[in-house]
Amino acid sequence: MNKAQPPVETDYKNKFNRRLWLEERRSDLRHYFDARNMVHGRLPTEPYWCVIPRTSLWQIPSLGTPGFDGWFGIAGDHPTDIAPLNYFSGGDPRAILDHFVAKWLRAASYLKAGDDYGDFRIAHIEQRPAIGSLIEDRANRLKRWVDSEHLWTHVAVNPTLPIDEPESPAEPE
C-alpha cells in the first residue's frame, strides 16, 4: 500500500534556491522590456526589496535620458510590471507596491468587462475576463500585505549602487 508523500517545499533560505528564484525574476523583467522594445540600463543582480518566493521590487536605471531616472520593476507570483522612479517621492516599498495594486485593480475592472487595458497584452480577446479575474486576485493578495501594519515594522531595502561606480572592495581586517 502506497502512502501519499507530502509535497516537497522549496527551501528559499538555501542560497542556491534563492539565487535561482531571483534570476528567474530578473529574466521576467528582461523579457518585459524586450517584448516592448524598451531600452534600459543593466538589471541589478539583487532586488531593491523582496519577499521570496512571493514578490520582488527592482530598481532599473535608464540609459541617460535627461530628467528620467529609470523604473521600479515588480516580478513574482503576479504580473511583471514597471513604473517610472519619478512617480515616487522616495523609495518606500510599501508605497511602490500600493501603486501596482491600484494599477492592477483598475486594469482588472477593464479586462473583466472584456475591454482592453494598454499595459496588459492579452493575445486572445475572449480571455480578457478570466485574466482580469486573475489579476484582481493577485492585486488583492498584494493589497493585504500593503495594508498589514505588522509586516512593515522592520523593512529594509537594498540600496542600489550607481551603475557607473564599481563596488568598493572589502576593507582589510
MARMISE-836635 format. One record per residue (C-alpha): residue number from 1; residue in three letters; y, x, z. Coordinates in steps of 0.25 Angstrom, whole numbers, plus 5000, padded with zeros to 4 digits. Example, Ala and Ser with C-alpha at 12.3 -4.5 7.8 and 13.67 -1.06 7.14 Angstrom:
BEGIN
(1, "Ala", (4982, 5049, 5031));
(2, "Ser", (4996, 5055, 5029));
REM end
This chain:
BEGIN
(1, "Met", (5000, 5000, 5000));
(2, "Asn", (5013, 5006, 4996));
(3, "Lys", (5025, 5004, 5005));
(4, "Ala", (5039, 5004, 4998));
(5, "Gln", (5047, 5016, 5000));
(6, "Pro", (5061, 5015, 5005));
(7, "Pro", (5071, 5019, 4994));
(8, "Val", (5076, 5033, 4995));
(9, "Glu", (5090, 5034, 4999));
(10, "Thr", (5098, 5045, 4993));
(11, "Asp", (5104, 5055, 5003));
(12, "Tyr", (5118, 5057, 4999));
(13, "Lys", (5121, 5067, 5011));
(14, "Asn", (5112, 5076, 5003));
(15, "Lys", (5121, 5085, 4995));
(16, "Phe", (5113, 5084, 4982));
(17, "Asn", (5113, 5069, 4982));
(18, "Arg", (5128, 5069, 4986));
(19, "Arg", (5131, 5078, 4975));
(20, "Leu", (5123, 5070, 4965));
(21, "Trp", (5130, 5057, 4969));
(22, "Leu", (5144, 5063, 4967));
(23, "Glu", (5140, 5070, 4954));
(24, "Glu", (5136, 5056, 4949));
(25, "Arg", (5149, 5050, 4953));
(26, "Arg", (5157, 5062, 4946));
(27, "Ser", (5148, 5058, 4934));
(28, "Asp", (5152, 5044, 4935));
(29, "Leu", (5167, 5047, 4935));
(30, "Arg", (5165, 5057, 4924));
(31, "His", (5159, 5046, 4916));
(32, "Tyr", (5170, 5036, 4919));
(33, "Phe", (5181, 5046, 4914));
(34, "Asp", (5173, 5050, 4902));
(35, "Ala", (5170, 5036, 4898));
(36, "Arg", (5185, 5033, 4898));
(37, "Asn", (5189, 5046, 4891));
(38, "Met", (5197, 5049, 4903));
(39, "Val", (5201, 5064, 4905));
(40, "His", (5201, 5069, 4919));
(41, "Gly", (5200, 5081, 4928));
(42, "Arg", (5188, 5087, 4934));
(43, "Leu", (5180, 5078, 4942));
(44, "Pro", (5179, 5083, 4956));
(45, "Thr", (5165, 5087, 4962));
(46, "Glu", (5168, 5080, 4975));
(47, "Pro", (5173, 5066, 4976));
(48, "Tyr", (5186, 5063, 4983));
(49, "Trp", (5179, 5053, 4992));
(50, "Cys", (5165, 5047, 4992));
(51, "Val", (5154, 5039, 4999));
(52, "Ile", (5141, 5044, 4993));
(53, "Pro", (5134, 5036, 4987));
(54, "Arg", (5144, 5025, 4986));
(55, "Thr", (5157, 5029, 4980));
(56, "Ser", (5166, 5041, 4977));
(57, "Leu", (5180, 5044, 4974));
(58, "Trp", (5184, 5056, 4965));
(59, "Gln", (5198, 5062, 4963));
(60, "Ile", (5198, 5065, 4948));
(61, "Pro", (5210, 5073, 4942));
(62, "Ser", (5217, 5070, 4929));
(63, "Leu", (5220, 5081, 4919));
(64, "Gly", (5234, 5084, 4920));
(65, "Thr", (5241, 5070, 4917));
(66, "Pro", (5254, 5071, 4924));
(67, "Gly", (5256, 5061, 4935));
(68, "Phe", (5241, 5057, 4935));
(69, "Asp", (5232, 5064, 4945));
(70, "Gly", (5219, 5058, 4941));
(71, "Trp", (5209, 5048, 4947));
(72, "Phe", (5201, 5043, 4959));
(73, "Gly", (5187, 5040, 4953));
(74, "Ile", (5177, 5032, 4960));
(75, "Ala", (5162, 5033, 4958));
(76, "Gly", (5150, 5028, 4965));
(77, "Asp", (5142, 5015, 4967));
(78, "His", (5153, 5007, 4960));
(79, "Pro", (5161, 5008, 4947));
(80, "Thr", (5166, 5022, 4944));
(81, "Asp", (5182, 5021, 4942));
(82, "Ile", (5195, 5029, 4943));
(83, "Ala", (5209, 5026, 4948));
(84, "Pro", (5221, 5036, 4946));
(85, "Leu", (5224, 5044, 4958));
(86, "Asn", (5239, 5039, 4956));
(87, "Tyr", (5234, 5025, 4961));
(88, "Phe", (5233, 5030, 4975));
(89, "Ser", (5243, 5036, 4984));
(90, "Gly", (5233, 5044, 4992));
(91, "Gly", (5218, 5047, 4991));
(92, "Asp", (5213, 5037, 5001));
(93, "Pro", (5198, 5034, 4996));
(94, "Arg", (5199, 5020, 5002));
(95, "Ala", (5212, 5016, 4994));
(96, "Ile", (5205, 5022, 4982));
(97, "Leu", (5192, 5014, 4984));
(98, "Asp", (5201, 5002, 4986));
(99, "His", (5207, 5004, 4973));
(100, "Phe", (5194, 5004, 4966));
(101, "Val", (5189, 4992, 4974));
(102, "Ala", (5201, 4984, 4969));
(103, "Lys", (5200, 4988, 4955));
(104, "Trp", (5185, 4985, 4954));
(105, "Leu", (5187, 4971, 4961));
(106, "Arg", (5197, 4968, 4950));
(107, "Ala", (5188, 4973, 4939));
(108, "Ala", (5176, 4965, 4945));
(109, "Ser", (5184, 4952, 4944));
(110, "Tyr", (5187, 4954, 4930));
(111, "Leu", (5173, 4959, 4926));
(112, "Lys", (5167, 4947, 4934));
(113, "Ala", (5175, 4937, 4925));
(114, "Gly", (5170, 4944, 4913));
(115, "Asp", (5183, 4951, 4910));
(116, "Asp", (5186, 4965, 4906));
(117, "Tyr", (5191, 4976, 4916));
(118, "Gly", (5196, 4988, 4909));
(119, "Asp", (5192, 4998, 4919));
(120, "Phe", (5177, 4994, 4918));
(121, "Arg", (5170, 4996, 4906));
(122, "Ile", (5159, 4985, 4904));
(123, "Ala", (5151, 4987, 4892));
(124, "His", (5145, 4973, 4891));
(125, "Ile", (5155, 4962, 4894));
(126, "Glu", (5145, 4952, 4899));
(127, "Gln", (5142, 4962, 4911));
(128, "Arg", (5156, 4961, 4916));
(129, "Pro", (5154, 4951, 4927));
(130, "Ala", (5142, 4958, 4932));
(131, "Ile", (5149, 4971, 4932));
(132, "Gly", (5161, 4965, 4939));
(133, "Ser", (5152, 4960, 4950));
(134, "Leu", (5146, 4974, 4952));
(135, "Ile", (5160, 4980, 4952));
(136, "Glu", (5165, 4969, 4962));
(137, "Asp", (5153, 4973, 4971));
(138, "Arg", (5155, 4988, 4971));
(139, "Ala", (5170, 4985, 4973));
(140, "Asn", (5167, 4976, 4985));
(141, "Arg", (5158, 4987, 4991));
(142, "Leu", (5169, 4997, 4990));
(143, "Lys", (5179, 4988, 4996));
(144, "Arg", (5170, 4986, 5008));
(145, "Trp", (5171, 5001, 5010));
(146, "Val", (5186, 5001, 5007));
(147, "Asp", (5188, 4990, 5018));
(148, "Ser", (5179, 4996, 5028));
(149, "Glu", (5188, 5004, 5038));
(150, "His", (5177, 5011, 5045));
(151, "Leu", (5173, 5018, 5032));
(152, "Trp", (5187, 5025, 5031));
(153, "Thr", (5189, 5031, 5045));
(154, "His", (5185, 5045, 5041));
(155, "Val", (5187, 5046, 5026));
(156, "Ala", (5189, 5060, 5019));
(157, "Val", (5192, 5063, 5005));
(158, "Asn", (5188, 5075, 4997));
(159, "Pro", (5202, 5081, 4993));
(160, "Thr", (5201, 5085, 4978));
(161, "Leu", (5205, 5099, 4975));
(162, "Pro", (5215, 5101, 4963));
(163, "Ile", (5206, 5104, 4951));
(164, "Asp", (5214, 5116, 4947));
(165, "Glu", (5213, 5123, 4960));
(166, "Pro", (5200, 5129, 4963));
(167, "Glu", (5193, 5127, 4977));
(168, "Ser", (5197, 5138, 4986));
(169, "Pro", (5184, 5146, 4991));
(170, "Ala", (5180, 5144, 5005));
(171, "Glu", (5187, 5152, 5016));
(172, "Pro", (5179, 5165, 5020));
(173, "Glu", (5173, 5163, 5034));
REM end
